[in-house]
């Protein structure tokens, strides 16, 4: 990018202007707070000048960088001065489309730092758009064509700046881009466009005019193609062609498939693909864009015929203001009022469901209920929602809801208070219509393999153990299977072996359950496991990847004490410094399994810490008595050695750059799990009278690993590193978990954060926020890439293999390993079972499916946490001590305040340590200066449930 001065800075693009002002606020004292405002507890600001990161240096002039760093610069007329950040010239007002596009979405998901202990959840993949790329951007129902001018890191997110077909410079996130055409304009032309919202000189004006000419020419061609697409879609009744034959089932269609049916020319051009996408995107009644990675997947869901018919019927009722809506609203009102009375009467009762005899629903009433229930789907704000107008009208007619915003949370409230849904029934993991599955990969190997010694059909299990002759027998070696009290799948154990001839080293063995003893990759259960991708550990139930009915529970370790457990063992030879100097991977047998609990081991070792706090109760619920008598002197010494060894391995990873900055997490526990179906809402949507509520405990868990938890987690990481080395040394492509280098908007941000780590690699999360440090999203690579957060270097890699009972990727790696072991044992075949090209496709599909499972788990956890707090605040019988705590909430900023152009208010995301939840802080005074990591006093304004639970907060007076 050509370096240019940034005067006047008030004319900078919104994202850039926000960055400039924010950087300036971190370098100078803030204005004193107003009398009605609390003074935020900020992170300490360094007295030294902070240097602007290279990401900004590449796009800013030296003068602009000097301004950001608080330096004085020389004026062209001589003398030194600090360039002002505020211009006396008034810029042109933004267009209405730009204001609507930039309006903050209250439900926008802002993910925290890489979640869990190693970045368990995949987030939306980042994608850099080079300058000159044509983009179609969508948000809040607004769309625009544009050309990328530059991209910058802002608030730990990459922000793209594009000049649009309206002649404005728009700032947007990468996931706002729904279509791209690379090299649409030259980079040199974009460099001449400048960085400001308005051109600073004639050269920038000329460059922008030239860019607009390119966009206008493209638009004319697009309009011609679009006209033809619309005509073809009408003439062939396109929806009828692509909708699923089953009226209740969703089907899929790609943009390429749509274009091939709607356009006669071949090959399909990018402009024709965009026209097909636009047709689908603008017909939200019939088509819904996929929620994740749409730009990469280019897939739409085609709504079921029955659902489209329901939408059309209710929309007609809404447009005509039909009396049927008033009739429905009257019945709904009666049900809601009765439900509110029952809630007060039965607040402390156990959950129950009872029929209602006094209500009669017409066929139209039932259609309206189906319409409302179908509206409770997670939708991105890139399409017009076909439900919003009608359901807002229906809810208003009841006269019971005076809401600022009518969204899915208001529909959820109406349906629960009507008794259509149970008051404890979330909708993200329940009740969705069936969806057509497309299998983009087949698991059957394409080459002969000793893994399949005889032909097997989709219903055939192995009739023998294919690696039986290779199994190493660990004999009477004690293997410790350590887990939580409520663990459902015991799939790993550890043992340790001293080397008498080499006391400076020892062997750490990690033994993993082996369901591939029974399950081949050709079985239909394998394909279904791939579709599910992993077990889902929900608050109210578990959805297993491998079905219990097929007998896979037998592979949990220690289930049959009289029989040996068949395992895959990953062994690493560890030196006194904790480094892995050698390894082995074997199929094996273990005969001496000792099942223990984390808390019992910690009590025996004298490790004292409270990992979970209970903010809403005086004592931990269901506290377990810790009986350490089962741990004899020999076992205790072995466990001490395991703890000592794994701690050395942790220190070795920290020396290589491992870092952890996770926040505490909500831990919810049901007294009775799973919830029975007979206390949930009916699938027929018949209203019921619900009473009471399930008994739940709310805890805040510190996920920092100590004692037995560190022993197990570090052992599992070692096994994953060993697995990657096994594949690397044999030239076998495998799916490695990889996280790239951390990044910061200041050049010393990452270095400074690394220096603040303690001996275990932990840093204060808010320190990372204040230093604008973020981590790239985790992804799968087929080569041994680095995992920065774990301190795993490039060239070693990290392959997950420790949970084959609950993660398909681990199960798949076991098949690969067994094939390689058999090939090495004498079968004349390549150790590579699946090619690298095939693995890349497979890895992307698996990654996407894992993301969906984690998203559903996260939303469901958030739902129950928000629901618990909502009920707690309604319960007048709670003790004053805890209630006073709820009135003393504080929040820490995890995003900087941003103006909502719809409400003209500043909002930001905060994290509430006492609740281990994030919330939306609204109604911030425009003159209040806050920075990332600041602490503010807050109170709950509103809790909204539905497809996206939201905790809305305001500053506490």
N, C-alpha and C positions, 0 to 999 in steps of 0.2 A: 504494500500500500504506500502510495506517495506520501511523504511526510508534509503536513501542512499545519499552520497555526490554527488554534481553536478560539480565536476571538471573532465575534462575541460568543462565549460558551453557552449563553442562554438559548442560542439557536441550535444547539446540538440535538441529535435524535433523542427521544425519550430515554432509551436504555443508556446511551452514552452520557446524557445529562445527569441521569440518576447516579451513574458511576462516579462522575466528577464531583458531584455534590457530596456523595457518600464518602469518597476518599478525603475530600477536604474536611469533612466533619470528624474524621478519625485523626486528623493532624492538628487540629486547633481546638481550643476549649469550646464547650457547648454553651449556648445561652442559658442563663439561669431559668429554672422551671417556673411556671406561673404558680400563683398561690394555690390553685385547685389541683395541681399535679404533684404526684410523688416523684421524688428524685430517684432515677434508675440507678441501680447498682451495676456499674459498668465494669468491664474488664479493664485492667490497667493498660494505659497507653504508653508506649515506649517514647522516651524523650529523644531517641535517635530518629533521624529521618528514615522513613520507610521508602524503599526503592520500588518503583512500578515494575511489575512483572513484564517479561518479554512479550507476553500475549498482547499487552497494551502498547509496549514500546514499538511494536511492528506497525501499529496503525495510528499512533499519535506523533505529533511533532515534538522535537526536543523541548520547545517552550511549554507545550501542554504537559509533558511529563514533569517538567520542573514545577509547574503549578500543582500537580497532584502530590508531589513530594514536599511541597511547602517551601521550595527554594525561591529566591528572588531572581528575576530574569532581567536582561538588558532590553530596554526599549529601543526602537529603531532611531529615536531622536536622542539617544544617550541617556545615561542614568539607570538606576536599578528600580524596579517596582515589581509588585506581585500582581499578576493579571487578575482582574476581577472575574468572579464566576457568574455575576449577574449583569446582563446587558441592559442598557437604558432603552434600547430599541424593542418595540413590541413585535413579537413574531406573529405570523399569520395564524389564525385559529385552525385547529385540526378539523378534518371533515367529520361528519356524523358517523360515517362508517369506521373511521379510525377510533373514535371515542367508544363506539360499541365493541369494537374488536379488543380494545385495551381494558375494557371493564373487567375487574377482577371477578373470578368465579369463586363464590364462597366454598364450594366443594372441591376446589383444585387440590389434588394430592401433592403434598410436598414431602418427599421421602427424607428420612433422616440419613445419617451416615450409614455406610454399608452395614446392613443389619446382621444381628447374630454374631457368632464367634468367628466366622470366616466368610461373611457376606452370603448368607444362605439364599436370600431372595434375589432373583434377577430383576432388575428394574428395566425401564425402557432403554433400549440401546441408543447410545449417542452416535450421531453421524455428522461429520463436518461437511458443510456445503461450500465448495470453493467459490470465490468471487466470480460472477458471470453466469452462475447457475440460474436457470429459470425455475421458479417455485410457484406452486399454488398453495396458499396458506388459508387456513380456516380456524375460526374460534368464535364462540358465542353466536353461532348462526351467521357470521359474516365471512365472506370469502373474497380473495383478491389475488390477482396475478402480480408477480414481482420478479426482480432480478437481484440476486444477493450482491451487496456491496462489500460488507465485511462482517466478521464474526468475532465476538469478544467474550471472555470469561467474566461473568458478573454474578455476584452472590452465589458463587460455586456452581453456576449453570452457564452453559454456552448460549449466548444470546446472538441471534442472527439479525442483521440490519439489511432490509431489502427496500429498493425503490419500487413503488407499486404503480399499477396502471392509472392510479389517481394522481401521480406526480409527487407523492409523499414518501418520506423515509420512515418505514415502520420497523419497530423493534419487536421481535417475536422469538419464541423458543423453538428448538429444533423439532419437537413433536407437533408443532402447528403446521409443518410442511406435509402436505398430503400427496404431492406430485412434484417431480423434478425432471428437468432436462439439462444435463451437463453441457457446459461450453456454449450456452445460448448467446452470451455476449463475451467480448474479449476482456481479460483481466485489466488490460491497460485502460480501457474505457471506464471500468468501474473505479480504478484508482483516481481518475480525473473527476469523479462525481463528488468527492469530498465526504466529510463526516457529519456535516451539520444538517439540521432539519431543513434549512433553506440554503441555497447555493451562496457561497461567500464571494464569488467573483464570476466574471464572464466565462472563464474556462470551465468552472463547475456547472454553470448554467448550460453551456453548450453540450457538455457530456450528459447531463440529465435529459436534455431535449433529445439527444441521439438515442438514449436508452428508452425514452417514451416512444420514439418512432418504431423501435424494434418491437416493443410491447403492443403498440397499436396495430402494426402489421400482422403480428401473431393473432391478435384478437379478431381481426377481420377473417382470417382463414379459419379460426376456431368457430366463429359464428356460423360460417357456411357449413362446416362439418357437423356442428351441433344441430343445425336445422335438419340435416339429413338423418341424423341419429334419432331425433324425436319423431320424425315422420315414419321411420322404419319401425320404431318401438310401438307406435300406435297401430300401424297397419298389421303387424303380426301378433298383437296382444302379448308383448314380451313377458310380462309377469306370468301369464298363464303357461308360457313355454318353460320357464325356469323354476317355478314353484314346485315343491315336493308333491308327489301324488297323494301322500297321506296329508289330509287337511290340518293335522295337528303338529306336523314336523317341519322344522327349519331345514333349509337346504343351503348350499354354498354356491357362489359363482365368483370367479376371478374377473378382473378387469379385462384380461386378454380374452377370456371366453365370451364376455359380453360384447367386446369390440368385434370379434369374429362373427357374431350373429347380427350385429347392427350395422356393420360396414362391409361393403362388397369388395373393396380394393384389397390387394395383397402385395407386399407384406403390410401389416398394420403399422402405421406411423405413430410417433409419440403424440401428435395432435389428435389423432383418432382415439388413442387410448385415453387421453384426457377427456375427450368428449363422452366416451362411454362411462368413465368414472363420474363425470359431472351429472350425467343422466341418472345414474344409480344414487349418487349422493343427494341429489335434489328431490328424490322420491322416497322420503323417509317412511312413508306409509308401507311401502313394499320392501325396502332394502335397508339394512343396518350395517354400517362399517364395523369391521372387527375392532375390538377395544384396544388391542396391543399390537404394536409394530405394523400398523397399517401400511406405511410407506414401503416396507419390505415385502409384506405378504400380499398386498393388493387384493384382498378378499372381502366380499360382502356376504352377510347372511341374508337369505331370502325369507321373509316372514311367512309363517304358515297361512294357508288360505283362510282358515277359520279365524285367525287373529285379524287379518285384513278385513274380513267381513264385519267383525265386531267393531273395529275402528270406524269403518264407514257408517255403520248404523248409528253409533253414538255421536259422531261428528254431525250427521244430519239432524239428530235430535237437538244438538247444541246450537246449530245455525238457526233452526226454527224456534228455538226456545220452547220446545215441546212441553206440554203439561205433564208428560210422563216423567220428566226430570224433577218437577215439583213433587209429584207423588212419591218418587224414590227418596227425595230429600226428607220428606215428612217421616217416612218409615225409618230412615237412617237416624234422624234426630231422636226418635223415641228409643231406638236401640242404644244410641250413644249415652243418653241421659241415664238409662237403666244400668248401663255398664259402669258409668262413673260412680253410681251409688253402690254397686256390688264391690267395686275396688276398695272403697272406704270401709265397707263392712267386713271384707275378707282379707285385708291386707296381710295378716300373719298366718293365714291358712295355707296348707299345702295345695299345690296346683290341682285343679279339677275342671272337667267340662260337663255341661248339662244342656239338654235340649231346650229350645224356646218354642212354645206352642202358640203364642199370641201374635205371631207375625206370618203373613202370607206374601210371598214374592211372586210377581207376575213374570212372564217370559222376558219382558223388557227390563225389569229389575235385574234379572239374572244376567242379561247381556251387559248391563251397566257394571255389575260386579265383576264380570270377566274382563271388561275394559279396564277397570281400576286395578285389578290384580295384575294384568299384563303390563301395566305402566311401571311396575316396580322392577325395572331392569336397569343395570348399570349402563348408562349411555354417555358417550363423549359429546361435548358441546360443539361438534363440527357439523351436525345435521339438525334440521328442524325437528323437534320432538312432536310426533303426531298426537300425543296424549295431552299436552300441557293445557291448552285452551279449554278443552272440554272438562277435564277433571277439576280445574280451578273453578269453573262455573258450577259444577255439581257441589263441590265443597262449600262454596259461598252460600248456596241455596239452603244448606242446613241451618245457617244462622248461628253456628256454634264455634266457628273458627275465624278469628280476626287476625289474620297473618300478614306479615310484610311480604313474604315470598311463598308462593304456592308451588311446591315441588314434590319429589317423591316422598319426602318425610311427612308432608301433610296428608298424602294419600295413605301412607302406612298408618298414621295416627287414626284416620277415619276407619280404615278396615279393621284395625285392632279394637277400637272402641265399639264398632258394630258387632264384633264377635265373629267376623269372617276369618280373621287370623287370631291365633292365641296371643295374649300379651307378652309371651316369651318366645315368639316364633319369628326368627329372622328369615329374610327372603332370598338372600344371596346364594345360599347353599341348598335351598329347598324349592320345589315347585316349578322349576323352569320346564318349558316344553321340550320334548326330545329334539336333538339336533343330529343332522346327517353327519356321519364321520367319513372323512376321506383319508385313506391310508396312503400317504405320499411315500412311505418306505415299506419294504417287506423285510422281515427279520430272517427269512430262510437264506442261509449262505449260498452264494452263487458258485462256490467251488467245492469239490469233495473235501470232507473234513472228518477226522476221527472223532469229532464231537458228535457226529451222527453216523454211527457204525452201520445202522440199518435204516431203511426208509421209515419215516414217522409221519403220520397224518396230524391234522389239527386237534384231534382228541387223544393223541397218544403221548403218554408220559414215558420216561425212560423205564425199561424193565430191569436195568442193572446200572451199577455205578461205573461210568465210563473211565474214571480215573482211580478205580479201586486199587489197581496194582501199583500206583504211584504214591499212595497215601503213606505219609510218615507217621509213625505211632509215637506220641509223646508219653505214653505209658502213664506212670503215676504222678507226673508233674502237675502240681496244683495250678489250676487255671481259675482266675478270679473274674466272675461275671458280676459287674457292679452297675447298679441302676437306681432309679427313683422308686418310691413305694408303689406308685401306680403304673409302672412300666408295663406295657402290653406285649412287647416283642424284645426278647433278650437275644440280640444278634451279635454280641461281641464279648470277648473275654481276653485277659492278659496274663502272661506268665513271664518269668525272668530266669535267666540261666547264667550262672557264673562260669568263667573259664579258668579252671585251676592252673593251667599252664600260662595264662595271660591275665593276671589280675588287674591290668590297666584297662581291660575291656570286658564287656558282658553282652549277652544277647537278650534283647527285648522281643518277645513274641506276641503278636496280636492275632487272635484266633477269631475268625468270622464265620457265622452260620452259613451253610451251603445248601440253599434250596435248589440250586442247579443240579444237585444229585438226582432230583426227581423231574425237574422242569427243563425241557429242551427249548431252544428258541423257536421251534416250529409249532408249538402248542398254541391254541387259541387264547389260553390264559396269558401267555407271553405277550401277544398282541394287545390284549385288553389292558395288561399292566403298563404297556407302553402308552396307551391312550390315557390312562389315569396318571401315569408318570411317577406318582408317589402316594403313600398313604396320607390321608388328611386327618390330623389330630385336632378335631373341632372341640369346642367347649362342651357340647352336649352329647357328642358321639364320635366314633372313629369310623372312617371309611377306609377299609384296608385295600392295599394294592393287590395282595394275593389273598384269595378267598379262603376263609376258614374251612368251608365245606370240602375243599380239595385236600385238606390235611396238612397245610403248610405250617400249622402251629407246631408240628413235631420237630421243626428245625430250630425253634428257640432253644438256646443252649441250656442244658441241665434239666430238660423236661422228662427224660427217662434215665434216672440214676443208674439203673442196671445195665444200660447200654452205652457204648461210646458215641460221642457226637462227631459227625463228619463236618469238617471245617476247611476253610481256606486260610492258611497261616502266612502272615507277612512278618518276617523277622528282620531286625536291624541290629547290627553290631555297633555298639556305642562306646566311645572313648570317655576319658575322664572329663573332657570339656563339653560333652553332650553332642558331639558331632557323629553323624552316621558314616561309618567308614566301610561298611560292607552290608550286604543284604541277601536274603533268600526268600523265595516265594514257593510254597508247596501246598499240595492238597494233603490233609492230615487227619488224624484221629486224636481226640482228647478224651480222657477217661476219669479225670478227677476234678470235676467242676465244683467250685464253691461260690454260691450265689449270696451276695452281700448288698447292703444298701449304702448309699453315699454317707448318710448321717451316722450310721453305725460305725463305719470305718473312721470317720472324722472323730467321733467320740473316743474310739480306741486309741487313735493317734494323738489325741489331745488338741486337735484343731478346733478352735472356738471362734465362730463367727455366725452372725445371723444373716442368712442369704435372702430372707423374705421378711418384709415388714407388712403389717396389716393396719392400714390407716383407718379402717372403719370398725375395728373391734379392739378390745382391751387385751385379748390373749389370742395366740394362734389357734384356729379351729382344728379339731381332730389331731391334736399334737400326739405324735407317736412316742411310745416308751422305747428308749434306746438300750437294748440288751446286747452288750458286747461279749458275752460269754462264749458265743459261737466262734470268736476269733482267738485261737490258741496262740501260745508264744511263738511257734514256728511261723504261723501265718502272719503274725504281727511284724516279725522281723522282715519277712518277704515284702509285706506291704510298705514298710519303711524304706526298703531298698527301691521299690518301684517309685515311690514318691520322690526320693532323692534323685533317681535317674531321670525321671521325666522332667523334674525341675531343671536339671542341667540342660536337657534338650530344649526347654523353653528359653533358657538364657542364651543358648547357641543361636536360636532363631532371632532373638532380640538383637544379638550382635550383627545379624545379617539384615536388620531393618524391620523386623516384625513390630507392629503397632496395633493397639486396640483402643478404641474410643467409643465403645457402645454405651448406650443409656440403659437404665433399669427398665424392666418390662413388666406389664401387667400379668399376674398369675391368677386365673380364676379357676375355682374348683366347685363342681357340683357334688352335693351330698348323695344324690342318686343319679347314676348315669348308665345308659343313655336315657333320654326322655322318651317315654312311650308314645306311640302314635295316637293313642286314644285321648291324649290331652292336648293335641294340636288341632289346628283348623282343618275343616273338611276340604277334600279336593273338589267337592261339588260346590264349594263356597257358600254352604248353608250357614247362617249365623247361629252361634252357640252362646250360652251364658258361661263365661269363664270366671273362676274364683281362685283366690290365693296366688301363690307364686313359688317357684322352685327355691330351695335353700342353696345359696351360693356364698362362697367366701371370696373376698377381694384382697389380693396381696400384691405387693410391689417387690419384684425379685431383682436383686443385684446379680447380674450375670458374670461378675468377675469370678474367675476360676481359682479355687484354692483346694488344698487337701486332695480328697478322693476325686473330685470333679476334674481337677487339673491332671491327675494321674490318668484318668480315662481319656479326656479330650486330647492330651498331648500324645498318648499312645495311638489314638485314631489318626491324628495328623501324620505321625511317623509311618503308619501303614499306607496312607495315601501317597506319601513321598516315595516309599519303597515301590509301590505299584507303578508309579510313573517311571522310575529308574528301570524297572523290569521291562516295560514296553520300549523305553528309549534304547536300551542296550541291545535289543533284538530287532530294532528297526520297525516296530509295530506302531502304526498310527493309533492313537487312543484319544478319548475325550478328556482333556485336561481343563480343570478350573483355573482361570487366569484372571488376575486383576492387575491392571497396569499401574504406572507410577502415580502417586498422589500429585495434586496440582494446587496452585494458589495464585491469587491475583497479585501477590507481592512475591518478589524473587526469593526472599528469605523466609517466606511463610512456612514452607514445608521443613526447611532446615531448622528453623526455630522450634517448630512443634516436635520434631524428632529429638531435639536436645532436652525437651521437657518430659520425656518418658521416664517412668520409674523402672526398677530392675526387672519387673515382669512385662514391660512394654506398654503399660497403660498410661494414658494421658487424660486430662480433663476434657470431656467432650466439648465443653463451651470454649475451651482454649482453641480447639480446631475451628470452631465457628468464628471466633473473633479474628483468627488469622486467615479466614477465607480459604481454608484448606478443604478439599473434597477428594473423593476417590472415584475413579472410573467404575462403571458397572462391571460386575463379574460376567464372564462369558466363557464359552467352550472354545478351546483350540485343539487341533489335532497334533500340534507340536508342543514340546515341553516349555511353555511360556512361563513367565514369572507370576507369582502370586504375592504382590507387594505387601499386602496386609499381614500375611503369615510369615514373611521373611523367607519365602521360597524363591531361590534365584532362577533367572533365565537359564535354561538348559537342564534343570532338574524336573520341574513340573509337579503337578498335583492331580492325581486321579482318585476320585472317590470310589472306595471299594468296601466300606465298613458297614453298610446297611442294606444288604440285598433283600431283606424281608420287607423293606418299606420304600426303597428308592430304585427305580428301574435302571438308572445309569449304573449303579453299583452291580446290579444283577447282570447287566450286559457286559461289564468289564470282567466278571467272573467267567462268562463263556469265552471271552477272548483269551483269558489266561489259561484256561483248561485246554483250549485248542493249541496254544503255544507249548504247553507242557507236554502234551501228547506228541506234537510234532518233534520236539527235542528228544523224546524218549524212543524214537525209532521210526515213527511214521514218516515216510518220505513225502513231505508236503511243506509248503511255505508256512511260517509261523503267523503270517498275516491272513486273518479270516475275512475281514471286511476292508475294502480299499479306503484310502484317505478321501477320495472324492465322495464315496458313499457316506462316509462318516460325517463329512461336513454337512450334508443334507440332513442326515439323521440327527446330528447334534443340534442343528437349528430347530428342528421340530420338537425335540425333547426339551430344549431350553424354553421354548414358547409354552409348552404344556406345563412345565414346572412353574413357570411364572404365573399361569392362571391358577394353579393350586395354591401357591403362596398368597396370591392376591385374595382369593376366597377365604383362606384361613385368617389373613390379617383383618379383613373387613368383618368377619364373624367375631373375632376376638374384640375388635373395637365396638361392635354392636353390643355385646354383652357387658362390656365395661361401661359404656355410656348408659345402657339401660339400668345397670346397678346404681350408678350415681343418680340418675333421674329418680328412681324409686327411693333412694336414701333421702334425697332432698324433699320428697313428698311425705316422708314418714315423720310425723310429729312426735312419735314416741321415742325417737333416738335420744341418747344421753347428751347432755350439754357439752361435755368435754370434746367429743368428736365433732359435734355440730360447730363448736367454736373453731376447730381446725379447718372446717370447710370455709369458714369466713376469713381464714388467714392464708389463702392460696397465693402463691407467687408463680410467675412464669418467666422463662428465659427465652429471649428472641432467637428463633432459628431462621427467620427471613427478615429482611429489612422492611420497614413500613412502605406500603405501596398504595397509591391513590386509586380508589375504585371510582372510575369515571361515571358510573351509573348513580352511585349514592353520594359522590363527592366527599367521601370519607377515607381516611387512611386505615388500612388493615394490615395485619401481619400474622405470621404463624408463631406460636410460642409453645414451649414444652413445659408441662406442669410436673415438677419432680414428685410431689406428694401423690399424684394420681398415675404417674408414668404414662401420661397421655399428652398428645399435642392438641392444641385448640386454636381457634381463629379469634384473634384479638381485634375487636372492631371499635369504631367510633373514636379513633385516636385523634386528638387535637392536631391540626395541621402545623402548629408552631412547636410541637413537642419533638425534640431530636432524640432518636434512639438508634442504637447500633446493634449489630449481631452480638449475641451473648449477654446483652444487658438483662438485668433482673427487674421485673416490675410487679407491683401488687395488683392482683386481679380478682374478679369474682365472676361466678357463672351468670350469664345473661339468659341463655337458652340451650337446651339440648334437643337436637333433632335426630330422629332415627330414620331408617329407611335403607336404601341401597348404599348410601354413603353417610354413616353417622358423623355428626358435626357437634363439637363442643364450642359454643360461642361465648366469648368472654368480653368483659369491659374492664377498664381500669377501676380499681377499688378506691373509693374516696377515703 
